[in-house]
């Protein structure tokens, strides 16, 4: 039995709790949250004890911790969990600073504990199937990847001000997906962006519409498109063009019913929210983490994957500011 300590009982903590509840030979034994009511509510559902974060990390009844707290708390929690010898599942981004992520990597490596960076989209059944076919050579050599990610509506400006910006908050998932599919590190990043959805986002110093081009040393290209607005639902698509063909993963719709008439064919809208769109991905992600602990292997995506995505996000922000491509140093 793998015993989990859950740090953070808000929206994402509750998602992870539901995933854990669906797995065999694993249970939540302790929870902590800055809001006592949230911790008490989740404890009542899971049968866990409500403890302080330090008590959770150092509890002999906890084998691994799931960190779903605000980003600015991750650094200290990761160091404490590593020192306590606990396996770590950490939400993205690991930290807003690449240098601080490197310090976390040093601590985790020294402690030799399992660490998973929670890029859940790798575990989406559609994207995982696409990547598997890609690795099997279904379309030959990768030449061009297109990733589209558009939210139904923007978050509150109060959230934007503390999010780290679109590249570090939203597109960081797509940077990881790009690396996942390219199987080669990008060496150059070029970004453009604007505030076209909400002028208040621009006033807060961020963009809500952006496109980034990544280029690898061998010349492979990945184009990423993000928007904080999509009137037709949560838009999540990936296309990989190769020397022998094309792989494409489309949107997941609210239903599969299609109607045809004189005006053409009509389908249901795309699923509206990330929690329903990626429900299976969250469950598969947690299952992968638990399996790695049981087998004594290192989970994937790793802490290094979290670092590389952050480096790409930083480079995109720098490119947007300068208007020039940014060349990435070897890591």
MOHU-V275460 format. One record per residue. N is the residue number from 1. RES is the residue in one small letter. PHI is phi in degrees with one decimal (999 if undefined). Layout:
n:N res:RES phi:PHI
n:N res:RES phi:PHI
This chain:
n:1 res:x phi:999
n:2 res:x phi:-88.8
n:3 res:x phi:-104.5
n:4 res:x phi:-107.5
n:5 res:x phi:-104.1
n:6 res:x phi:-101.5
n:7 res:x phi:-102.8
n:8 res:x phi:106.8
n:9 res:x phi:-115.6
n:10 res:x phi:-79.3
n:11 res:x phi:-59.2
n:12 res:x phi:-73.2
n:13 res:x phi:-62.2
n:14 res:x phi:-67.4
n:15 res:x phi:-60.6
n:16 res:x phi:-66.8
n:17 res:x phi:-63.4
n:18 res:x phi:-65.5
n:19 res:x phi:-64.2
n:20 res:x phi:-62.4
n:21 res:x phi:-63.0
n:22 res:x phi:-91.4
n:23 res:x phi:-102.7
n:24 res:x phi:-85.2
n:25 res:x phi:60.2
n:26 res:x phi:-151.1
n:27 res:x phi:-152.8
n:28 res:x phi:-87.3
n:29 res:x phi:-106.0
n:30 res:x phi:-151.6
n:31 res:x phi:-135.3
n:32 res:x phi:-147.7
n:33 res:x phi:-159.0
n:34 res:x phi:-65.6
n:35 res:x phi:-101.4
n:36 res:x phi:-53.5
n:37 res:x phi:-63.9
n:38 res:x phi:-65.9
n:39 res:x phi:-65.2
n:40 res:x phi:-63.9
n:41 res:x phi:-65.7
n:42 res:x phi:-72.9
n:43 res:x phi:-62.5
n:44 res:x phi:-64.8
n:45 res:x phi:-77.7
n:46 res:x phi:-105.7
n:47 res:x phi:77.4
n:48 res:x phi:-84.7
n:49 res:x phi:-86.1
n:50 res:x phi:-94.1
n:51 res:x phi:-131.2
n:52 res:x phi:-76.8
n:53 res:x phi:-55.0
n:54 res:x phi:-63.4
n:55 res:x phi:-66.4
n:56 res:x phi:-61.4
n:57 res:x phi:-62.5
n:58 res:x phi:-97.4
n:59 res:x phi:-69.2
n:60 res:x phi:-69.1
n:61 res:x phi:-96.5
n:62 res:x phi:-129.8
n:63 res:x phi:-96.0
n:64 res:x phi:-149.0
n:65 res:x phi:-117.3
n:66 res:x phi:-108.1
n:67 res:x phi:-100.0
n:68 res:x phi:-123.8
n:69 res:x phi:-90.5
n:70 res:x phi:-55.2
n:71 res:x phi:-55.2
n:72 res:x phi:-70.7
n:73 res:x phi:-98.4
n:74 res:x phi:-59.9
n:75 res:x phi:-54.5
n:76 res:x phi:-67.2
n:77 res:x phi:-65.6
n:78 res:x phi:-63.4
n:79 res:x phi:-63.1
n:80 res:x phi:-66.0
n:81 res:x phi:-66.3
n:82 res:x phi:-62.3
n:83 res:x phi:-62.7
n:84 res:x phi:-85.7
n:85 res:x phi:74.8
n:86 res:x phi:-96.3
n:87 res:x phi:-63.6
n:88 res:x phi:-129.1
n:89 res:x phi:-114.8
n:90 res:x phi:-124.7
n:91 res:x phi:-65.3
n:92 res:x phi:-82.8
n:93 res:x phi:-72.0
n:94 res:x phi:-60.9
n:95 res:x phi:-160.5
n:96 res:x phi:-78.0
n:97 res:x phi:-111.8
n:98 res:x phi:-62.0
n:99 res:x phi:-65.8
n:100 res:x phi:-69.6
n:101 res:x phi:-65.0
n:102 res:x phi:-62.1
n:103 res:x phi:-65.9
n:104 res:x phi:-63.5
n:105 res:x phi:-61.2
n:106 res:x phi:-60.7
n:107 res:x phi:-66.2
n:108 res:x phi:-68.6
n:109 res:x phi:-63.8
n:110 res:x phi:-64.5
n:111 res:x phi:-82.5
n:112 res:x phi:55.4
n:113 res:x phi:-107.8
n:114 res:x phi:-69.1
n:115 res:x phi:-144.8
n:116 res:x phi:-120.3
n:117 res:x phi:-88.6
n:118 res:x phi:-81.6
n:119 res:x phi:-91.7
n:120 res:x phi:-64.7
n:121 res:x phi:-66.8
n:122 res:x phi:-61.1
n:123 res:x phi:-98.9
n:124 res:x phi:-61.6
n:125 res:x phi:-54.5
n:126 res:x phi:-71.5
n:127 res:x phi:-68.3
n:128 res:x phi:-65.2
n:129 res:x phi:-64.8
n:130 res:x phi:-60.9
n:131 res:x phi:-64.7
n:132 res:x phi:-63.8
n:133 res:x phi:-65.9
n:134 res:x phi:-61.9
n:135 res:x phi:-65.0
n:136 res:x phi:-79.8
n:137 res:x phi:84.3
n:138 res:x phi:-60.1
n:139 res:x phi:-123.5
n:140 res:x phi:74.8
n:141 res:x phi:-79.8
n:142 res:x phi:-67.8
n:143 res:x phi:-122.1
n:144 res:x phi:-146.0
n:145 res:x phi:-117.8
n:146 res:x phi:-122.8
n:147 res:x phi:-122.1
n:148 res:x phi:-117.4
n:149 res:x phi:-142.1
n:150 res:x phi:-137.0
n:151 res:x phi:-81.9
n:152 res:x phi:-61.5
n:153 res:x phi:-158.9
n:154 res:x phi:-74.3
n:155 res:x phi:-74.1
n:156 res:x phi:-60.0
n:157 res:x phi:-62.0
n:158 res:x phi:-59.4
n:159 res:x phi:-71.5
n:160 res:x phi:-54.2
n:161 res:x phi:-64.5
n:162 res:x phi:-114.8
n:163 res:x phi:-82.3
n:164 res:x phi:91.7
n:165 res:x phi:97.0
n:166 res:x phi:-56.2
n:167 res:x phi:-66.3
n:168 res:x phi:-86.6
n:169 res:x phi:-99.0
n:170 res:x phi:-102.5
n:171 res:x phi:-72.7
n:172 res:x phi:-58.6
n:173 res:x phi:-61.4
n:174 res:x phi:-73.7
n:175 res:x phi:-61.9
n:176 res:x phi:-67.3
n:177 res:x phi:-63.0
n:178 res:x phi:-60.0
n:179 res:x phi:-65.4
n:180 res:x phi:-59.4
n:181 res:x phi:-88.7
n:182 res:x phi:-67.6
n:183 res:x phi:54.9
n:184 res:x phi:-158.4
n:185 res:x phi:-73.6
n:186 res:x phi:-63.6
n:187 res:x phi:-114.4
n:188 res:x phi:-143.1
n:189 res:x phi:-130.3
n:190 res:x phi:-132.8
n:191 res:x phi:-127.2
n:192 res:x phi:-130.8
n:193 res:x phi:-168.0
n:194 res:x phi:-157.3
n:195 res:x phi:-101.5
n:196 res:x phi:-108.8
n:197 res:x phi:-91.4
n:198 res:x phi:-142.8
n:199 res:x phi:-60.1
n:200 res:x phi:-65.6
n:201 res:x phi:-65.7
n:202 res:x phi:-63.6
n:203 res:x phi:-64.4
n:204 res:x phi:-82.9
n:205 res:x phi:90.6
n:206 res:x phi:-123.2
n:207 res:x phi:-117.2
n:208 res:x phi:-119.7
n:209 res:x phi:-138.4
n:210 res:x phi:-153.5
n:211 res:x phi:-137.4
n:212 res:x phi:-131.8
n:213 res:x phi:-112.1
n:214 res:x phi:-109.2
n:215 res:x phi:-128.7
n:216 res:x phi:-96.3
n:217 res:x phi:-61.8
n:218 res:x phi:-84.4
n:219 res:x phi:101.0
n:220 res:x phi:-62.0
n:221 res:x phi:-122.6
n:222 res:x phi:-127.0
n:223 res:x phi:-107.5
n:224 res:x phi:-118.7
n:225 res:x phi:-121.6
n:226 res:x phi:-127.1
n:227 res:x phi:-145.6
n:228 res:x phi:-84.8
n:229 res:x phi:-141.6
n:230 res:x phi:-146.0
n:231 res:x phi:-68.7
n:232 res:x phi:-105.8
n:233 res:x phi:115.2
n:234 res:x phi:-80.0
n:235 res:x phi:-93.4
n:236 res:x phi:-135.9
n:237 res:x phi:-133.8
n:238 res:x phi:-138.3
n:239 res:x phi:-135.9
n:240 res:x phi:-122.0
n:241 res:x phi:-101.7
n:242 res:x phi:-127.7
n:243 res:x phi:-66.2
n:244 res:x phi:-119.9
n:245 res:x phi:153.3
n:246 res:x phi:-137.1
n:247 res:x phi:-116.6
n:248 res:x phi:-140.2
n:249 res:x phi:-117.1
n:250 res:x phi:-94.4
n:251 res:x phi:-71.2
n:252 res:x phi:-93.2
n:253 res:x phi:-93.2
n:254 res:x phi:-62.4
n:255 res:x phi:-156.8
n:256 res:x phi:-100.5
n:257 res:x phi:-73.5
n:258 res:x phi:-127.4
n:259 res:x phi:-119.9
n:260 res:x phi:-124.1
n:261 res:x phi:-154.7
n:262 res:x phi:-61.8
n:263 res:x phi:-89.9
n:264 res:x phi:115.1
n:265 res:x phi:-98.9
n:266 res:x phi:-129.0
n:267 res:x phi:-120.9
n:268 res:x phi:-70.4
n:269 res:x phi:-66.9
n:270 res:x phi:-66.3
n:271 res:x phi:-51.4
n:272 res:x phi:-90.5
n:273 res:x phi:-136.5
n:274 res:x phi:-65.4
n:275 res:x phi:-66.3
n:276 res:x phi:-77.8
n:277 res:x phi:-61.5
n:278 res:x phi:-112.7
n:279 res:x phi:-57.7
n:280 res:x phi:-65.8
n:281 res:x phi:-63.7
n:282 res:x phi:-61.9
n:283 res:x phi:-66.5
n:284 res:x phi:-65.4
n:285 res:x phi:-61.8
n:286 res:x phi:-66.7
n:287 res:x phi:-61.5
n:288 res:x phi:-64.9
n:289 res:x phi:-63.4
n:290 res:x phi:-63.7
n:291 res:x phi:-62.3
n:292 res:x phi:-62.1
n:293 res:x phi:-62.7
n:294 res:x phi:-63.0
n:295 res:x phi:-90.3
n:296 res:x phi:69.5
n:297 res:x phi:-112.5
n:298 res:x phi:-83.9
n:299 res:x phi:-69.1
n:300 res:x phi:-140.5
n:301 res:x phi:-68.3
n:302 res:x phi:-90.2
n:303 res:x phi:-62.4
n:304 res:x phi:-62.0
n:305 res:x phi:-62.9
n:306 res:x phi:-62.8
n:307 res:x phi:-64.7
n:308 res:x phi:-63.8
n:309 res:x phi:-64.1
n:310 res:x phi:-66.3
n:311 res:x phi:-61.3
n:312 res:x phi:-65.8
n:313 res:x phi:-64.1
n:314 res:x phi:-62.4
n:315 res:x phi:-66.1
n:316 res:x phi:-64.0
n:317 res:x phi:-62.6
n:318 res:x phi:-67.0
n:319 res:x phi:-65.9
n:320 res:x phi:-60.2
n:321 res:x phi:-67.6
n:322 res:x phi:-88.4
n:323 res:x phi:77.7
n:324 res:x phi:-125.5
n:325 res:x phi:-64.5
n:326 res:x phi:-114.0
n:327 res:x phi:-90.7
n:328 res:x phi:-94.5
n:329 res:x phi:-73.8
n:330 res:x phi:-66.4
n:331 res:x phi:-103.0
